[in-house]
Amino acid sequence: MEPIIGNPAGAEAADGLIVDTTTQTFARDVIEASREVPVIVDFWAPWCGPCKQLTPVLENAVKAARGAVKLVKMNIDE
């Protein structure tokens, strides 16, 4: 299933600083990664209007930080 929000190509361009996570990979993507760099977790849903507005803002901020912070996005409906 393709993400409803965000830009997968843009996520790849951010060299792993923006990733989608699941309950199976959350510990690795958030807990373990936070030992190296601060991690922002974006819990979102496809039906959430404010989520659709906030995600691009978060992605742009993380890209602008150039590795100082990581963004992990989790679809709460999956």
FIMAR-134960 format. One record per residue: residue in one letter; x, y, z of N, C-alpha, C in turn. Coordinates in steps of 0.001 Angstrom, whole numbers, plus 500000, padded with zeros to 6 digits. Layout:
BEGIN
AXYZXYZXYZ...
***
This chain:
BEGIN
M500842498823500000500000500000500000500886501238500000E500615502180499120501401503395499033500957504393500092P501903505191500605501536506200501594500556507209501000I499615507645501806498641508636501382499259510030501440I500071510265502462500695511570502604502193511411502572G502865512505502384504315512460502328504776512180500920N506069512136500753506655511939499439507717510866499534P507407509628499145508394508567499257509694508903498537A509625509528497375510848509894496660511630510916497464G510933511846498074511594512837498912512209512204500137A511560511170500650512108510473501804513424509806501437E513494509211500243514742508598499808515819509662499629A515432510813499143516391511894498921516952512407500237A516235512201501320516691512661502630517641511651503272D518101510669502516519095509702502990518728509031504305G517504508550504409517097507808505595516709508671506779L516650509973506612516255510845507712514742510929507855I514013510485506822512554510436506863512153509019506483V511540508298507425511180506909507165509768506621507663D509138505648507023507861505123507491508168503946508396T507398503796509471507625502702510403506331501938510638T506460500788511260505323499948511642505523499537513095T504561498827513644504739498345515012505917497376515099Q506197496674514000507311495729513995508671496422513950T508758497587513330510052498261513169510188499513514034F509178499805514853509182501031515655510397501115516579A510711500051517285511845500076518224513145500412517502R513363499806516359514581500079515593514575501503515052D513455501883514429513383503176513753513369504363514707V512820504177515906512694505294516840513651505157518028I513490504093518796514272503949520029515762503842519733E516130502908518878517550502723518569518130503932517843A517386504490516903517874505649516149518061506866517047S517257506973518106517342508143518987518623508155519812R519352507072519804520658507048520478521694507850519700E521430508046518414522370508756517542521935510187517233V520637510393517106520111511692516679518690511837517241P518239513055517557516853513223517998515882512738516912V514785512115517355513797511562516429512433512191516707I511833512734515661510454513224515728509571512102515203V508523511755515947507597510714515497506286511384515099D505883511135513861504637511684513317503622510553513225F502686510507514183501590509540514127500495510179513282W500126509536512169499176510125511241498161509077510791A497102509559510130496079508682509562495637509273508223P495276508419507271494875508898505945493659509827505975W492797509667506965491580510459507048491784511785507793C492964512022508326493243513171509190493703514383508381G492836515371508250493170516586507511494375517331508067P494417517585509387495586518270509942496892517492509722C496813516170509716498009515355509456498545515641508056K497644515739507106498046515999505721498696517369505582Q498304518305506426498904519633506390500245519661507116L500364518930508203501572518967509030502732518173508440T502450517057507800503518516185507308504511516899506398P504085517647505387505077518321504540505918519344505308V505324519978506304506063520943507120507163520223507895L506814519097508508507810518309509243508907517804508315E508518517289507150509508516774506204510474517868505764N509959519047505467510817520155505048511759520584506168A511264520604507403512104520988508541513232519983508753V512919518696508622513940517661508798514980517748507689K514538517950506467515486518104505355516374519326505573A515788520419506048516552521647506282517563521472507411A517269520576508354518176520334509483519419519550509064R519395518947507886520551518261507294521223517255508230G520409516366508782520960515287509588520955515525511088A520527516691511529520499516982512959519311516325513657V518326515883512873517124515262513415516571514295512372K515837513292512839515230512287511960513712512327512155L512961512054511093511501511987511154511062510559510877V510265510009511791509701508674511612508190508833511587K507565508349510497506122508489510311505447507131510518M504352507149511292503621505910511548502136506110511277N501608505321510343500184505331510025499470504569511132I498663505257511922498018504616513062496885503676512661D496473503710511398495425502811510929495971501474510445E497277501329510374497849500065509880498372499229511019
***
